[in-house]
Each structure stands twice: as C-alpha cells, then as structure tokens.
Amino acid sequence: ILKHIQGVPPANPPANVPTLDEKDIGTTRALTVREMIAKHRANATCAACHAVMDPLGLALENFDATGKWRDRDRFAGAVIDASGTLPDGTAINGPDDLRKALLRRPEQFVQTFTQGLLSYATGRTLEYKDMPTVRQIVRGAAASDYRLSAIVQAVVKSDQFRMRRAPKPAPAGE
C-alpha cells in the first residue's frame, strides 16, 4: 500500500521480527487482522513503520485478496473494523474515507499511479531521467482534474512510450 498508493516503499523490517501466527501471539482463539497487528505493533521498533502503514491497510480490509467485499474477518468471524487514524491525524473509516484523504493531495497519488503506468507501458523500470516526464504528465493531468483518460493519453504521447527500443537480439549460438 505504501509503495503503490503513496509512492513510498516501506523500510526493511528489523532483524528477528517474529511472524504473525498464533503461536507467536500466545492465544488459541482466532484473532482479527487488527488484533494481530496490534500485538505486532507492541514492539516499539515495529510500531514506527506500522503507525504509517496500518491505517491504510485497515481502511481497505473489507476487500479480500481478489477484491471481493466482505463484512467479517475470514478467520475470527468478527465484523471488520476499517477505522483508523492517518499520521496527519485524519480519522478514517473504510475505503471512502481513505479515498477522500488521498484526494486532499491528489498529486502524490497521481504521480505514483503515473510512474506505475509509464513503467508498465514501456516494459521497464523507470529511471531518474524519466521523472521529468512523470511530473509533466501529473501537471498536465491536473488541468483535467486528474482524469484517467488524460493520464493515459499523456503516457501514450510521451517520448518514453513512442521511442522505446526493441530488446537487443541474443548473440548467435545462445
């Protein structure tokens, strides 16, 4: 979520971080995701990053791995609590509130989205020299209220997309 929505990859976890399975948490009943990460966050080293990540993930917890909506935790059976507080103090409760919070600073999300789309369109990882194009696309999309069509059209019109090179053929005999 941090990497693909906010454009900030999470830090590597500290060494010797225990897994979130029940034997490490010390209970025999099924725990909700919220309960598991709360116990995980009890470690101060883990809490620093999780304070940023967890509200984003919990706001989207009603979606399962395939994107299907669910009202109950699949293991604990409890009603999902999708509330949280973002690092800036904004209270959120579910995906609609998360969307509203992200839209307060749309350029950050749109830049991350544009980077991913341009990377996909060119079939390669972006480099520092691609960033002026990404910023130009984001600025241009602002004029159309960040419409998806404006972003897609700008990516397709970019030099990176139009002038991409075909992969070099493998040397003979390989």
Secondary structure, DSSP 8 states (H G I E B T S, - for coil): -IIIIIS-------TT----SHHHHT-SS---HHHHHHHHHTSHHHHHHHHHHHHHHHHTTTB-TTS-B-SB-TTT--B---EEE-TTS-EEESHHHHHHHHHTSHHHHHHHHHHHHHHHHHTS---GGGHHHHHHHHHHHHTTTT-HHHHHHHHHHSHHHHT--------TT-
